Amino acid sequence: MGLGDPLKQTMTISRNFLSSLILFAATCLLPVSPPPACGQTTPVPYEQVPALMDLRTTFSDGDYDPEALVQMALRKGFSIVFLNDHDRMVMEYGFPPFRNIVRKKVELNSINKSGADRYLRVITGLRKMYPNVILIPGTESAPFYYWTGSPFAGTLTANDHERRILTMGLEKPEDYETLPILHNGLSGSHIRAVMPALLAFIFCFLIAVYFLFKNGWWRISGIFLAIFSAGFFINTVFARPSPFDAYHGKQGAAPYQLFIDAVGQKGGLTFWNYPETRSGVRKLGPIGVKTLPYPHMLLETRNYTGFAAIYGDTVTITEPGNVWDVVLGEYCSGFRKRPPWGIATADFHKEGGSGQNLGDFQTVLWLTEKSPRSVLEALKAGKMYACQGKFPKIPRLDEFSVSAAEPDTVPPMISGDELILERNPRIRIAVSGGVAGAGKEVRVRLIRSGSLIRIFKGSLPLNIDYTDILETPGEKIYYRMDMTGYGTIVSNPIFVKFTR
């Protein structure tokens, strides 16, 4: 080692020490951003991705097979598709006392008639063929109906047959086969539940066999007992997994709550569909069908994920102070565990059906990543808004956020979020309509906890920055908005809790 080497090492150490000293001084003297205060979060970058929901295929009463529907969605620029075929399409009337044996039954094509395993295999194959498409399976279900009138008098009517619930995210055949609807098949749990009755009928049948070896009235009694015990045995075996039947009148919310809870236990989501339907009363061949609007079911049931806030009919439950706001108020007051979210449903069977085309009804998701899990989590958390137009002329909600009035104190929150403030929430809204919508006049309503607090009118694109002078210590409120004029937009709420 030469004499110059120690000198070089000494100079290197001195430079390193000097650099460290400068870095230390800069760290001490320069301002440092404080950590987020309690209740604050770092803003998350979201991407808007439109999704198509409530689509039928040839597995039920749609005109297109699943692959043709996926291809059509791709051509129109959609990468998230929900298939909601009917799980069962059955009308059945049984005659007493053996209603499950002596019966008239009409069944149309459905997931469970074709086979839930086949339905899911097709979807799995399409996921491999079209990896850029997120394809979510589910159903449109009618869990319950009940009969009134008489088939002999020509007054037989199926009531509430079109009270529909969408399910999303069911991935196993048994999820579909064991749904508690009136006409699903047998399951192991059902057999276990009726086993005491079956054993009783078997015991009666054995007694009847014993009587058959006697003479006179004993033998005659044995014949009748054998026939009735065998008949009740078969009738019980062919009963359905739902504890309800169609012959004991209206059962209130119980059949629907049972269905909602069962789907939740399977990891799926549930959305009330068409709650204000106006096409549910008509003749259907020799019988009548009668389903009146059912917005009250949103109040009478719990733990469902949401409801159709936009679909091909007039919707009033999203009006300020109506049913949706009542339910959201129950959540804010602590009477519900979760709020219901609004989506757009299409009831799509074919292009041009009922004057609608694929893409006219969209549920736009706020996603951090594009994956099936992220899509379902966004739906569960309310990270979306519903919109309607005439594709491709669709309005867009570029921003809907709530933050503190003071800049940079609380990051803005979006639909489904909850933030904590002292006072004066600041609401930002930005709506647009692309090139076709530029200059179109629209009306935006801002709603606070069921009360309409402001109407904004202007032309697209429209930007709104509004501070609500409000301080209600300890209270939880929410904001939501809607837009009309160039299509329709309905946002989901943003919740605000005021500190004490």
Secondary structure, 3 states (H helix, E strand, C coil): CCCHHHHHHHHHHHHHHHHHHHHHHHHHHCCCCCCCCCCCCCCCCCEEEEEEEEECCCCCCCCCCHHHHHHHHHHCCCCEEEEEEECCEEEEEECCCCCCCCEEEEEECCHHHHCHHHHHHHHHHHHHHCCCCEEEEEEEECCCCEEECCCCCCCCEEECCCCEEEEECCCCHHHHHCCCCCCCCCCHHHHHHHHHHHHHHHHHHHHHHHHHCCCCHHHHHHHHHHHHHHHHHHHHHCCCCCCCCCCCCCCCCHHHHHHHHHHHHCCCEEEEECCCCCCCEEEECCEEEECCCCCCHHHHCCCCCEEEEECCCCCCCCCCCCHHHHHHHHHHCCCCCCCCEEEECCCECCCCHHHCCCCCEEEEEEECCCCHHHHHHHHHHCCEEEEECECCECCEEEEEEEEECCCCCCCCECCCCEEEECCCEEEEEEEECHHHHCCCEEEEEEEECCEEEEEEEEECCEEEEEECCCCCCCCEEEEEEEEECCCEEEECCEEEEECC
